[in-house]
Every structure is written in C-alpha cells, then in structure tokens.
Amino acid sequence: MRTSFLAASGLLLASTAQAFWRLPCAQPVIVERADPIVSPGKVSGHVHTISGGSNVGLTDTFAEMQASDCTSCLVKQDLSAYWTPALYFQWANGSFSLVDQVGGGLIYYLPRNNTLDTTPVLAFPDGLRVLTGNPFLRSYNESSLQAQAIGWNCLGQASNPTRNPFLPPNDCPDGLRGEVRFPSCWNGVDLDSSDHFSHMAYPYENEDGPCPDTHPVRLVTLFYEMMWSVNPWVDLRSQGLNTTQPFVLAMGDPTGYGYHGDFLDGWNKTVLQEAIDTCTSDSGVIEYCEVFDLYDSDHTCHKTPDVDEIVDGTLDTLPGCNPVTWGPETANPAPVCPNYVAPSLFTSPVAYTGEAPPPGSEVLSNAPSVVESYEDWNYVSCYSDAASVRALPNGLTNSPGTVEGCLDACASKGYALCGIEYYGECWGGNTLASTSTDIGYGQCGYACKGNGTQYCGGSNAFDLYTRNSTTVVTSSSTTSTQVSTSTSVAASVTTTTTATSTSSSASPSSTALVGKVTTNPAWTYSNCMADLVNSARSLPYTLTNDGTASGCLDECAAAGYAVCGLSYHGECYGGAALSSASTVLAASKCAMTCTNDASETCGGSAALDVYLSTTVAPLTYPSSPNGAVSTKWEYDACYSDLVGGARSLPLGLTSNSTVDGCLAACTNANATVCGLSYYGECWASTDGLASSSSLLNDTSCSYPCKNNPLEWCGGSAALSVYVPKTIAGKVYTNSRWSYDTCMSDLVNGGRSLPNTLSNDGTVDGCLAACDAAGYAVCGLSYYGECYGGSAISRASTEVDASKCDFKCTNAPTETCGGSGTLDVYISTVVPSVTTPATSNVNTSDWTFSGCQSDLVNNVRSLPTGLSTNGTVEGCLAACTEAGSVACGLSYYGECWSSTTGISNASTVLPATSCEYACKGNPLEWCGGSSALSYYVPSASVVLEEELASRLKARFTSRLREAIASRHVRMRRHRK
C-alpha cells in the first residue's frame, strides 16, 4: 500500500524540468467555522484555516471575491480563497488546543498536461469552486485517486518514508505538512456540483496523465502545502489523550484520512493564463514570473470574523461539537453536545492590512480591540515613536499594564496627551515631537500585558489619546507649542513646522538683503542663521578669507561646498549642509560689516549670513541628526568622554567624518560600541563603554559632522554612541557567529552561498552545521534552509530586514530568511575570503571570454569533465594540465574542457546567466544552470605558441637548406 501511495503522490513524480511556481500565503486571513462552498450562508460544521482574499466569508460570489480589499497571498491579481481544516492538540482530559500554522500556506501552481489532452493548460473559469478530499473518511482506499492526492509529510523524522496518508505517530522536528493535490480536469460546463467535486476529475495515473473523456478541459494543477508547528508540543505529547498521536483535525479526525482542501476562484483570468503560458522557470520562485504584481513579503491581510465563536486557546470541545472518531467507518457529522446551539453571527466583518482591526470593529470576546474612550480621554490613532527622540517626553509608571492605568497616570500629571506602547509602556506630555507621525491604527497591534483584550501600541509605535478633545500640536527642537483645547471640535491632529536647516520658510525681504551679495550667479543669499548652538559650529569647515563676503563665497566655491556662511565681521565657514540645530534669526542679528568691505555685512555674534550654492545641491539625508540608516547599528545616547583624561572608547578609527562612515569602520573592526566626537572623530571599543562615562543631554552631542552637517558627530568631550542593532528573531547569543544582515539570494537563479547543509529547522542548527564545515559565512532561507561558504556571492545585495521574516520551522521565535532572501551570519573565528577583486578571473594562461550556453540538446559544449576544487583558478590549472584549448565552469564549479574548441551549437548568453557563486570561492563566478563561464588561452600564451611554431619552422627550413647544400658539395667532391 505504501508503494502505491508514494507513486501516486503528485509532486514526487513531477520532473524538475517542468515549470511551476509557489504562491506563498504568509498568514491566514481568518480562522473560523466558515465554508462558503459546502455551507453557504451558515456556520460550517468545523473550523477552517483560510488564506487569500479578504472578502471570503459565509457566502461569496466570484464578483465578491474579486472586490476583496487585499489578499494574504503574495500575488495582488489573485483574490481566490484557499482553505483546509484546522489542527488541534487533544489533552488527556478531553479538551483541545489550537495548533499554530507556520507561514499560512504554500500553494503550488503546476501547468501539467499530456500529449493526449485535447486542450492546452488553461486558467480557471471565472468562479470555479472545488472541494477535494472527504472530511468524514477514517480509512484509506489506495485505489481512490482522490485519497491518493491527500498526504502528510513529517519533516525531519529519521525514518522513511516521510510522507504517508495518515497523521504520523511520531514527532516531526521540522514541522508537519498537510498536502492536498486538486483535480485538474474539468467537464467544461459546471463551475460547481452537488458534491463540489464531480465537475472535476483527476488525470489518469498521476498528475501528468491524460484527462478522461468526461472531463476533457485541462486546467492548471493546484497543490497545497500547509505547515503545522507540532514540535513545540513534543514535550507535551505525554499529556495527550493519545500519547502516540495526540493531534486531531477540526472535524474530529485523529487519523488524517479526512484531510481535505477547498478552492474558491478569484483570479484575474487573463493574468493567470499569461503566467501559465510564459512563466517557464522550473525553480518554483514566483518572483521570476514577471506578469504578477507582488506585495512585499511583510504585507499583511486579515478580516474580522463572521462567526461569534472562540476557536483558539484551550476549549472543552471542538467547535461544532464534533466527536473524535477513529473509524474505520465513515464518521457522522452531527454535533454531540447536549443542547447544542449554533453561535451567532457578526453583522459587519471588515478587512484590514495591519496588525489591528479598525477601532469599533466587531471582534471575539477574547480578542484585543482599541479602547476608544475612557473618562475624558479619546483615542486618536497610532503614532510613531523612537528611543532616540521620544514623541512624548515623560515616561510614567503603568503598574496595571492597561490603557486605563496609563491614562490615569497621565491625568495625575495634568498631561493633555498620553501614549501607550510596547504592551503597556506609558508616556505623557503636552506637545508631540515633530518627528512623530500618524502611521495608522493597524501598526499598534500589541495586546496589553495587563489586559489581553486591549491594544497597547506596538514596537516604536504608540496608541495616542487626547484629553478633553485636545488638538494635537507638534513641537520641533526649536519651538515649544502648547496644546490648545476645544470643546466644539472632535480630536484631530495638526502639524506645525519650523524652517529647515538650510533655508527659511519664506524668502528674505528686500530690507533683509541690504549688505548681502546678490550679484554672484554662483550663490543665493538664504537667511541669517544661528551659529554656535550648544557651542557647535553650524558649518563645520573654517576657510581663509580676505575679510569680504565675496572673498568667502569664492573660497567656498573653490572647496566645492553647497552652503557658505560668514560670521563676526568676516569669519568664513562652509559645508555640505547647514547643521540641523541651526535656526532662523532676525535679520538684525547679521548686521556686522565686513572687515575689508564696509558695504557688505558679514554675519554677527553667533550668527551666520548663509548663502546657498546655485551649482552644488546641499545634502538632504538623513531626516534626523541621529538617523543614519544602518542595518547593523542604532543610536543609543550621548555620553561623556575624556573623563579624567581617558577615552571612553579607546580605539581610534579612520573614517570620512560622517556617521555612516564611522559605523562602517566600527563594523570592520568588530567593535561592540561605536562613537563619534568633535565633528567626526571616530572611536570604538570591543569591550564596551568605559564605566566612568555618564549619560549627557543629547544637545551636548549636536556638533555637525564635517562631511554631513545634517548628522550629529558628538561634541566637545562628548560622544554620540551607537550600539549593535538587535532585530527580533535574529540570534545574538552564539559567540562564534555574528548576525550581519538580510541579503538577496537566487539572483539570476544562483545561490548566494553555494553549499547546502542539513539543518534541524533552527538558526543554531544551521550555524552549527556551518561551523562543522569550516565556513566563514552562513545563511538561512525559506523557513530554515541552510547554506554556507567562504564568502557571499558578489551578485547578492543587502535588502530590507522585512524581507527576512519567515519563522524558522522548528523555532518560531527565530527568523530563517525569506523567499529569495538570506539571514546572513558571519563567523567570528573563520575569516571570509576577500580575493579576487573581480568575479571573472583572468590568469597568465587563460582569459575570460564570456558566458556560453551548455547542454544544447543535452550535449555538453565542452565534453571533458575535470576534477577541481570548485574555484576558477583550480579549473583553469586543470585545463592547462590537460592540454585544453577551451575551458569552462558551470553550476557552482563543475569544470569542463576541450582540446578542439567549444561546440558550434553553443551560443553567447547574457553575463547574468553565469553568476552562480563558485563553491570553493563564492567571490568568483562559476557559470550557471546550463551555462558556462568560458575561458580561452590568453594572448601571451597564443603568442608564445605562435613564436615557438615559427622558430621551429625556421629552424627546420634552415636545416633542410644545410642538408641540401651538403649533398651538393658531396656530389661535387665525388666528381
């Protein structure tokens, strides 16, 4: 029986040469008793985990699905719904707990056909509905194609086979995967049938077989993979009612034979058909299919429930009162609870794309919601916050850990604004920092630690409340605007801003231009601006000047500065931008005449006449002075330096006098603390900040960086301190490895780290495997795939951290990369390879000639395979030793050669087709899939060979002449 089951498994027989793509559905859109196919308009008999379009509910038409606001799957043009039954753990006392699904689901689209089919592979007809599998089966019929299409794959178990038609009686360390293959042959007429299956049929034998005559229309094949996180329950199996196999499907099935899947079409059919016809990659990577519009991998899509029924947590009975039945008889779907009453329905389900539904939405009694009002407080929205610049400056104690507790604390201090974030932190004040913006209620999705039915902000995000219909007014670092109140207008948010650091909010008046240089076409007068704010120069470079405004402008132009300023009768300063600490002053503050030209003004005391270049644009990055973008570092605070004459960070580093440059230098030095002082000096430590250093006000660290005055580079005896950024889900506790960043993978189809390693579905497991192999770089992708190498491919680029947020299969608190991305870790004990300088290496004997096709009609373009070390140099040396005249590398380092030249069938390919990283040195490129990095003998070798050939020919010719001459002399002598 097992043999026939495996043979019938759809994907097991799928050739790797056949095209397909995987559609990730990162999370369910809803988990509830809904099934618009089997139970339209009423509560379903059991709980389903549903992914896809947000309009899925109790009753849905094709038009309603296409009107969905969003989908939990990756493709925007697919608003279909996909669902399977939920999984529960049954405790010894008969109660049940919902098992988490990892990653929502993975939907395979397989354009399979057969030469006997009468149609090409087609997209689904609009509104197709299909159910496959029987939820009431409790035994296996190996002759049933429908039964053969259902299976369970126990990942990580030692025994084989890992895939069976029943729920496995053992632990699955890397997850339990439920699999459903849908029929792909349609009768061409009906979008549904009474049993929701008969209008469809499976092909004969397997997924590549021909369609039966009764169902002649071939549709694209659907295959579901739904991953369940069962390993966290491994230590609790002994507490299960059935300790051998304690898991039960939502319809009361402990066998797994009743697993099933539903599909409700919501595709844009034109797009789907174009994908079927043109997306021919056999990699499964959906990003390669360019006809699709894709969401970012971190997008979310949810809906509030239709059914007012709690289905998660620990329950006395399965929702719907389904009895647990082992069979082998077919189960009876009737509920068994005494006096069973169906749950009521909500009236207005809504879709939402954040982590929290709109305020006022109908939610379950155990689910959090926004507290919209409390006493004289009213909810406004979710606002951004940052540890470096708090949106509300005053931290308050919130002992209850609830919204009410925080609002009471704010009221006791007389604050008009109150914010609650990160499960219950409380902040208050009367003005909101100008850096804080409304980011939408959906970004505040953390439940309060003191009351799980309330929302208490998010990470760097707080739920903002105002008192007595207060209007929120922001304050910048240069103004402090008090909160105004109104009893006639509802709470709203307004924004006030001050002038930017390089120009005022209005052009100077004609009076203000008296004494200013207005005739130099290279410069435009801007404003009178503050200097020496907190003792720091607003323009960090001092220039020699002849005591005139015109002379200073000439000096700034020669230095290539974008901003030029004069102070105190003619002191001259310049820079790439004006310090963000500088503010506009009254024109009268810049009325000092220039030393050598009384008709011009040259600033004032702590005041700059500021000019802007008309040819050099000022810098505009970053938006906040401690806002340098770094994936590895984050701003901590301002700390004292030179306490008792000793450096708080002892290691001085060379950098370019910007925050970004210093942080890069600290990264290269493996520092654990990084700091900037006095306009850009860079300091670091591998042991932490000196204990004598103390916290200072941020204004003590407001000296502008020399090469980017919009950033702050410490102060006098003051350090702007940065610490390594910690990203949720990454591992920082392994002393042999340091988390680096999120990098792209599968660029042009090639792995960024070429060596695949076994892994137990955790970060530490992968790092241990890389450690054992002696690799310098280790990476995790797609829920736990593990890769390693001596360096990372040059083709790989850094991507946003949100692209690496897939939960590890066996460690859901950790992240294991993403789709086409790697969480990259760097060894602290094995140095990375840093040479060669270019990816296509030339040697004295060989020259790179381009990328050539291989395996044309399955024939090697270079027929002789050579054994090498997986590097370009190793292959070229082997080709030299073999006397080859053509040499090539393919598929991460395979070495091929010829003594006669490359095949005439081989053609030139784009260089990107040969960007697979070499296994022995990932900084080099070793061809691609059916593609050769092609090398030919270098010109010097050819010239040497030609010279040797010519010398040999000349020698032979002269030898023949000498022999002939001798023969003539001998004949004469005989005469």
N, C-alpha and C positions, 0 to 999 in steps of 0.2 A: 504493500500500500504506500509506503513512504517513497519508493522509487517513482511510482506513477504521479504522486503529488508533486515531487520536485520537478519532474519532467513537464508537468502542466503549468508550473509557475511562470507567469508572463515574462518577468524581467530576466529570469535565469536563462532563457533561450534567446533573448534579444541580442543581436550581433552588435558589437561595439562600433561597427561601421555604419549602423543605421542611425539616422538623425533622430533627435529628441530634445526636449528642453524640460527643465524642472521649474515649476512655479512655486516659489516659497509663499506660504501664508503664515506670517510670523506669529500671529496670535489669533485665538478665536474671536469672532466678532460678538458672540454671545454663547453662553452655556445655559440651556434651559429645555423644558419639555415643549419643543416646537418641531413640527414636521409638516410643512405646507404641502407635501406630496401625499403622504399617507393619511394625515389627519387635518385636512384643510379647515380652518375656521374654528378649531377647538384645540384643547390641550392634548399633546401627544401622550402615548402610553408610557414613554420612558425618556430619559434625558439624552440630549444630543450635544456634542461639541461642534459648533457651526463656524465655519470660516467663509469669508467672501463678502459680497455686497451687503451694505448696511440696512437695506430695506427688507431683508429676509425676516419673516415673522410667521404668523399662523396661516395667513393666506396671501399668496403672491402670484402675480401675473408676470409675464416676460417684460411688459412695459414698466411695471412697478420695480422690478429688479434693475432695469436699465436707468431708472430715476434715482438709484441709490446715491447718497452724498459721497460715499467713499467705499473702499473695499479693504479688508485686512490682508489681501494678497498683493503681490508686487506690481502686477500689470494694471494700469489705470483703465484700459479698454475692456477688462474682464470684470463684470459685476455679477458673475454667477455666484451660486451658493454651493458649498461642499460640506457634507456632514456625515459623522459616524457616531455610534453610541459612546457615552462617557464610560469611564472605568472607575470602580470603587474598590477599596480595601474592606473586607468584612472581618470585623473583630470577633473574638470568642464569645462575646455577649450578644452577638447578632446585629450590632449596629454597623454603620457603614461610614467611610470617609472617602471623599473625592480624591482621586489621584491626579496630580498635575500633568498636563500635557506639555511636552517640551517643544517650543517653537511653533505651535499651532498645527501645521501640516505641510507636507511637501507633495505637490500634485505634478505627476509626470504627464506630459503630452507626447504621445508616441505615434507618429504618422506611419503606421504599419499597413501594408497591403500585400496582395498576392497576384501573380500573373493571371490567375483565373477570375479575378474580380471583374465585374462589368463597369465599375465606376472608379475614378481616382479617389484618393482620400479627400473627404470633404469636411468642411466645418459643420458644427451642429446646426440643425434647422432652428430658427428662432423659437424659443420657448420649450425646447426639449426637456423632458423630465424622465429620470431613470432611477430606479432602486435596484441594486443587486445585492444578493445575499438574503437569507431568511432569518429574522431575529429570533424565531422560535425553534430553530434546529438545535438539537443537543447531541447529534451524532454526525459522522462523516460518511458521505457517499462518494467514493473515489471515481465513480463513473459520471458524476454530475459536473459539467463544465463550470456551472455556477459555483459549486462547492470548491472546485479546484482553484478558482480565482480568489479565494479568501485564504489568508495565511497570517501567521505570527512569526516574527523574526526576533529571536533572543540574541541580542548583540553582546559580544564579549564573553559568552559562555565557552568553556573549553571543549565540550563535546560537539559532535556533528551528527545530523545536520542542525544548523541553527534555525532553519525555517520549518514550521510544522503547521497543520491545520487547526491545532488546539493551543490553548493557553499553556505555556511551558511550566512544568513543575519544578523549576529551579530559578535561581536569581539570574538577572540579566545585567551585568555590571555596566554596560554601555547603553542600556535602555531597552525597552520592549516596544517593538514596532509592529503595529497593525497594518496589514496590507490588503488592498482591495483593487482588483482589476475589473474594469467595466466592459460590458459587451460593446463591440464596435460595428456591428452590422445592423442596419435599420431597415424597416419594411418600406420606407419611403413615403408613408402616408400619415401615420399617427404620431403625435407628439407625446402621448401618454397612453396607457392602457389600464384596465381594471386592476391588474396586479402590479402595475407600474414597471413591468419587465417585458411582457410578451411582444411589445412593438420593437424590441431589440433582441439580438441573438449574438452568441459568441461565434467566432470563426471556427471552422473545423480544426481539431487537433491542438492548436496553440494560437498565440496572437498573430502569427504570420500566416496562418492558414487562410483558405478562401472563405468568403461569405456564403452561407446557404442560399439556395434559390428563393426561399421565402422572405429573405431579408437581404436583398442584393446591393443596398447602398452602403458603401464603406465610409465610416466616419473615423475621425481621429480617435485613437485609443486613450482612455483615461486610466491612470493608475495612482491610487492614494497610498502615501506612507504617513501614518500618524504615530508619533513617538510619545511613549508614556514614561514618565520618570519613576521607575519602580525601585531603583537601587537605594534611595533614601529609606525604603521600607524594609531593607534586608535584615536589620536588627529587630524588627517588629514582627517578622513572619511567625515567630513562636507564639505571638499573642493573637494570631488569626484563628478564625473558626476552623479553617482547613489549613494547617501549617505547611502542607506540601504545596498548595496552590491557593493562596488566600484572596486572589483578585476576582472580581465579579463585574460583568458588564451591566449596564444600567437596566436592561430588561430582565435581570435575574439570571444571567447566563454565566456559570463558572467554567464552562468547557471551552468557550471561544468559538465553537462551531456556528454560533448565531451572529457572529460579527457581520456587519453589512455597511453599505455606503449609499448615500443619496447624492444626486446631482440635479441642480436646477439651473438651466442655462440663462446667462445674462450677458453673453459675449456680444461685442461688435463683430458680426459675422465676417464682414469684409476684411477686417484686420486679422482675425483668426485664420481665414483662408489664405491670406497673403503669407502669414507665418508658416503654415503647413507647406506652401509651395516653395518658399525661398529660404527658410531657416534650416540649413542642411548640416549644421555642425553636429558631430556625434559626441560633443563634450558634455552636453546637458546644461551648460551655462547659459542662462536665459539672457544675460547681458549681451551675448553675441547676436541675438535676434533683434536687428535694428528697427523692425516695424513696430515694436512695442514702446509705449511711453511708460517708464518705470517710476515708481515712488522711490524716495531714499529708503535705504534698508531700515532706518529707525522710525519710519512712519507708523502711526497707529490708527486704528479704526475700530470703534466699538458702537454698540447700541444699548440702550436701556431695555430691560426685559418686557416681554408681553405678558408673562405669567407671574403672578404674585406668589412665588413659591421659592423657598430656600432649598438649593440643591447642592451646596458645598458645605464644608465643615464636616462634623460628625452627626449623622442622622440615625434615628431609631429604625427607620425602614427606607428602602429605596423609594425615591419619588415616584408616585404612581402605585405604590404598594405592590410592586412586582415581587412574587415569591422567587426564591433561589431554587432552581430545578436542575438536576444533573442529567436527566434523561435516562436511557437514550430516546424515550418517547418525545414527540414534539410537545413543547410547553403550551400551557393555556395562558393567554394574555390577560385574563381577568384579574383585577386587583383583589387582594385577600384581606385587606384591613377591615375590621368591623366598622360599620357606619362611615365608610369612605365618602368624603365629599371633595369634589374637584376644586382646585384653587380658583380664586377669582382672577380676572384679567385687568391689566392696566389699560387706561384709555388712550394715552398719548406717548407711545415709545418714541425716543429721539436718537439720532445718530450723533456721535461726537468723535473728534480726532485726537484729543489729548488724553490725559490720564484721569480726568474727572468729567462727569456729565454737566450740562448746563445747570446753573442754580435753579431750584424749583422743580427739577425732573423727578418723576416717579421712580423710586428705587426700592429694593428689597429692604426689609427691616434690619438686616444685619450688614447692609452696605453703607459706606460713608456718603454724606452729602454736605453741601455748603450750608453753614448756618447763615441765613440771610439777614437776620436782625436779632439783637439782644439788648433789652432795655433801650438806651438811647443811641445804640451803635447800629450802623448799617453797612452791609457788605458792599465793596466797590468792585474789585476784580483781583486778579493775581498779578503781582508786580515783581520785577527783577530785583535781585539784591546781590551784593558781593562782599566778601570778607574784607577786602582792601578799602572799600568805600561803602559804609553801611547806608542803606537807603533811609532808615530811621535810626538815629544815633544812640538811643538809650536801651540797653539790654535790661530786661525785667525778669523777676522770678515768676515762674508759672508752675507752682507746685502741683496743681491738679492735672496739668498736661492737657487742658481742654481749651476750646475757644473762649468759653465764658471766663475761665481762670485768667487768661491773658487780657481780655477786655476789662475785667475788674482791676487788674494790676495797672493798666494804662489809665483808667478812670481815677484811681487813687493818686496818681501823679499829676492829674489835670491835663493829660495829653489829649489832643484832638485827633491824632492819627495813631492807629495801632496795627501792627502786623504780626502774624504768626506763621512760622515756617519750620521745616525740618522736624515734623512730628510733634512740635509743641514749643519751640523756642519763641520767646516773646520780645518784641521790640516796639518802642514808642517814641513819639516826638510831635512837634508842631509843624515841621516842614519836611518835605520829601526831597532827597538828594536828586539833582538834575540827571544823574546817571541812571536812575530807576525809571523803567518804562512799563506800561501795561502789556503783559505778554499773554493775556487770556486765561480764563479760569481753568482751562484744561491742563495748564502747566503746574498746577498746585494739586497734586494727586496723592499726597501723603496723609494717611489716616492719623488722627491724634493718638498719642500714646496713652492718654487718659480716657479716651472715648473713641472707640473704633468706628463709630457711626458719624464722625465729624471729619472734615478735611482740615488739616493744619499745614498748609503750604506745601513746599517741595524743596528740592536742593537748589540753593541760591534763588529761591522764589518764595514770596510770602503772600498769604491772603490778607488784603488790606481792608481795614474797617475805618469809617469816619464817624465822628460823634456829632449829633445834632445837625445832620445834613451839611456837614462841613464840606467846603470846596477845597480839594487838594491843590496846594501850590508848591511847586518845586523850588529848591534853593541851590545855587551853584556855590563854588568855593569863594566867590567874591561878593555874593549878596545873601541876605537872610530875610526872606519874605515871610511875614507872619501869616498864619492861617486865618482866613475870613470865614464867617459863618452866615448862613441864610436859612430862614425857616420856610421860605416860599419856593425854593428851588431844590429838587432832589440832588443827592450826592453826585458830583461829577468831578472830572479830573481836567485841570488846565495846566499848561506848561509855560513858564517864563524863562527866558534865557538871557545871558549877558553877551557882550561882544566876544568874538573869537579871539584867539591869541595873536593873530597876525593882522586883523583888520577890524574896524569898528562896525557897528550895525548901521551906520549912516556915513556918507562922505563928509569930509571936513568942510566947514563953511568957508566962504571967501575970507572972512576975518581970520580964521584959524590958519590960513595959508600965507599970511604975511610973514616974510622972512624965510619961507621954505623954498627949496629948489623945485621949480616947476618946469624948467626948460630942458632938463636932461631926459632924452627919449628912453633911456635905459631904466629909468626909475620913476615911480609914482609915490608921492607922499601919502602916508596912511593915517597916522594919528600920533598923538602924544601918549606914550605908554609907560606904565610903571616899571622901574628897574630896582634891583637890589631887594626884591621881595624875599623876605626871610634870609637876607644877606646874600642872595644869589643873583648873578648877572642874568638878565633876561635874554641876552645874546652872548654866547659863551666865548667867542673869539675876539681878542683885542688886536687892533690894527694900528699901524703907524699912520699919523695924519699930519697934514700941514696946517691944521687949525682952521679949516674951512669945511663947510658942508659938502661942497663939490669935490674936494680932495678925498673926503671919507667915502663918498659914493664911488669914486674911481678905484680906491683900494678894495672895496667890497666886490666891485665888478671883476677886478683882476683876480681875486681869490675865488670867484665863482659862487658867491653867496646869493641866496634868494632874498634875504632880509638884511637891511643895514640900519644902524641906529647911531645917533650922536647924543652925547650927554655932557653936561658940565663944561660948557664953553668950547667943546671940540673933541672930547674923548670919542674914539671910533670903535664900534663893535659890529660884528657880523655873525651870520649863521644860516643854517638851512631852514630855520623857522624861528618863531618867537616863543619863548617859554610859555607853557600853558598857565603859569602862575601870574603872568603879567596881565594887567587890566588897563582899560582906557582911563586916562586922566583928563582933567580940564586943560584946554589949550594954553591957559596962562601958566601951567606948570612947566612948559617947554619954551620959555621966552628968553633964555640966556643967549647973548650974542656970541658969535664965533670969535675966537681969539684973533684971527688974522683976516676976518671979513665981517665988519660990523653990520653989513646989510643982510646977513644971514643969521638965523638962530641955530643954536647947537644944543638943543635939549635943555635940561635943568638939573637940579639936585635930585638924584634918584628918579630921574625922568628921561625918557628917550624920545627924540624925534625919530620916528620909524618910517623907513622907505621900503617899498616892495619892488623887486626887480620885474621888469616887463618881459624879460627873456628867460629867466630861471624860475620855475614854479616852486613855491615853498612846499615842504613836506606836509602831509596831512595825516600820517599814521604815526602813532596809534591814537585812538579816540580819547584815551585817558592816560595820564602820565605813567602809570604803573601797569599799562595794558598791553605790553609786548606779547605777541602771540607765540607761545612755545608749547609744544606737546609734552615737554619734559619738566618744565619749571613753572612755578606760580609765585606771585608776590606774597611775602609774609608780612613784613612791617619795617619800620625804621628803627635801627639800633645804634647805640653809641659805639664809637671806635676810638682807638688810641687812648684807652683808659690806662692811666699810669704809664703812658708812652708805648704800650704794647698793642699790636694789631689784634682786633677781634677776630679777623680772618687772616691767617699768617701768609698764605700763598698768593703772591702777586702774579697776575696773568696778563699777557699781551692781548689786547682786543682793539676794536675800532671805535671805542668810546661811544657805543650805543648799548642799550640793554640787551638787544638780540645778540650782538657780538660777544658781550661778556658771558651770556648764558651758554653760547656755543663753546666758548673757551672752557667754561666750567664743565660742560659735558665731556669734552675731550680729555680733561684732567681727572675724570671720575670723581669729581667733587660731590660732597653731600650738602654743602651750603655754599651759596654764591652771593656776592655783594658788590655794589658799586658805590664809589665815594668821589667827592670833589670833581664833578663834571665828567666823570667817566673812568676813573681808575677802577680796575677790576681785581677783586680779591676773592679767595676761595679757601675752603678747608675740607679735608676728608674726615675730620673728627668732630665737626660741629662748631657752633659759635662759642667763643670764649665765655666762661661763666661770669666774668667781670662786666660783660656787655649788658646794657639795660635798654629797655624799650623807650623810644622817644616819640614825640608827636610827629606825624607824617610831614608836617611843614618843615621840620629840621632836615628833611631829605628831598627838598624841592629844587636842588641845583639842576638846571637843564643839562642833558648830555651834550657833549661838544659836537657830535656828529648827528644828533637828532634832538634838538631842543624841546620837542614835544614830549619826550620822555624825561623822567627824573633819574638822575645819577647821583643819589646820595647828597651829602652836604659836607660842611667842614667838621671833621671828626664825627661823621655820621654816615651810616651805611644803609642803602636800600637793599634789604636782604630778600633773597629768593630761595625757596626750598623745592626739592623734587615734588612734582605734581603726582598726586595719587589719584588714579582713575578707578572707579568702582569696578570690581570684577577682575582686576589685574592682581597678579601675585607679586608681593614685595618682600616676602619672608624667606626666600631662598637665597642664601648668601652667595651661591655660585652663579646666580643669574640676576640680571637687572632688566626690568621691563624697559623697552625702548619706545616703540610707537606702533601705530596701525599702518601697515604697508599694503600696497596693491599686490595681488597675485594673479596668475594666469594671464599676464599681459601678453597679448598676441598668442595666447594658448600655452605659454610656457610657465612652469613653476618658478617662483622667485627663489625658493630653496629647493634644490633638485633631489634631495634624498628623502624618501618616505620612511617613516618609522612607525612601529606599533605603539599604541597608546591605550591607556585604560579609561580614556574619556575625561581626564583632568589635566590641568596645567602642569602640576608637579610631575605627573606621569610622563608627559611629553619632555619636560626638562630633564628628567632622569634618563630618558632614552637618548636624548642629545648628548648628555654628559657621558654616558657609557660609550657613545660613538666618537667622542672627542671633538664634537663640533663647536665652533665659535658662535654660531647664530642658530637660534631655534625659533620655530614659528608654528602657530596653531591656527587652523582654519575650519570653518563649517562645522561647528559644534564639537570639534576635538580632533580633526585630522592633524597629524604631527609631521613636520618637515624640518630638516636640518641641513647645515652646510658650513663651509669655512668662511662664507660671506654671503651677502644677499645680492641678487641679480641687479645689474645696473638698470634694467628695464623697470624695476619696481620703484614706485614713488610713494611718498607719505600721503595718507588720506586722512580725512576727519575721523576722530575717535569713535564717532557714532556708527561708522561702517564696521566696527569690530565689536558687536554687542550680542553675538549669538551665545546663549548659555551653554556651558560645557555639558555634554551628555550625562556625565556621572558626577558633576559638581555644579549644580545650578546657581551657586553663589559666585562662580567664576565665569569669565567670558573666554570663548575659544574662537576668536576671529569672526569672520562673516562669510558672505558669499562673494568669492573673488577677492578676499582680503585676509591678511595675516596679522595676528597679535605677535609681535616680534620681541624676543628676549635676547640679550647679548651676554655672553659668558664673561664672568669676572676673572676667570683663570686661564682661558684659552684665547689668545689674540686673534682677531679677524685677519684674513688675508687682505692686503692693501694694494697689491700689484696684480696685473699690469695696469697701465694708465688708460688703455683703450680695450674694448671688448673683442675686437678682431685683431689678433696678434700677428705681426709680421716677424720673421726671423731672417737671418742672413741667407738661408736656403730657400725660404718659401714666402710668397706674397699672397695676401687675401685678395680673391678675385670676384667675390660677390656671393649671392645666395642662389642656389640652383635646385631645381626640382629633383626629387628622388622617387623611386618606386613607381615610375611611369609604367602603367600596365603591369604593376607588381614586379618590374625588373629593376635591379639596382643600377643606378647611374655610374657608380664606381663599384666593381664587382667583388673586390678582395677585402675581407674584413680583417683588421689588425687588432691585437690586444694592446691596450694602453692604460694610462692612469686617469682617464677622464678629464684631461686638460688639452688645450690646443697644442702646447709645446710637446706633450707626450705623443700625440698623434703625428705631428709633423716629423718628430725624430724617428718614429716607427716607419713612416713613409720613406724617409731618406734611407734608412737601413734596408728597406725592401726594394730600393731602386725604382720607386714610383715616379711617374711624371705628372700625376694628378692625385690630390689628397683632399679628403673632406670629412667633416664631422656632422653627425646627425643625432637628434633625440637625446640631448643632455650629455653626449660624449662618445657615442659609437664612432669608431674610426674606420674609414673606408678609403680604398686606394685603387689605382690602376697603373699599369706600365704602358698603356697605349693611349690614354686620354679619357675624358668623360664621354658618356654615351651621347650620341646625336639626338636622342629623344629628350634629353634633359633641357629645360628652358630656364631662363632667368626669372627669379621671383623677387618680390619686394624684400628689402633688407629686414623688415619686421617679421618676415616668415622664418628667419634664422636667429631668433633671440631667445632660445632656450639656454638657461644658465648651465655651464659645464659642471658635472658632478664633482670633479676634482678641484675646480676653482670657479665659483659662481660669478666672479667678476669678468670672466671670459664667456663668449657665446659659442655654443656647440650645436649649431643647426636648429632644426625644429622637427615637427611631425611631417615626414615625407619631404624634408627639405635639408639641403647640405650647405654648411659653411664651406665654400670651395676655395682651395689654395692651389697655386701653380708655382713652379720653380721661379725664384726671384731672378731679376735681370742679371745680377752679378754672376749667378750660377750659370745662366744661359750663356753669358759672355765667356766665362771660363771654359765651358764645354766647347763653344764655337772656336775659341782660341786654340784649345788643345787639338781640336779636329783639324784646324788649318795648319798648325805646326806639324801634325802627323802627316798631313797630305804633302806639305812642302818637303819634309824630310824624305818621304817615300819617293817623291819626284826626283829629288837630287840624288838619292841612292840609285835609282834606275839609270839616271844620266851617267853616274860614275861607273856603274857596271857596264853600260853600253860602250862608254869611252875606253874602258879597259879591254873589252872584247875587240875593239878596232885596233888598239895598239898590239894586242897579241897576234891578230891576223897579219899585221904589217911585219911583225918580228919573224913570223914563220916564213913569210916570203923572203 
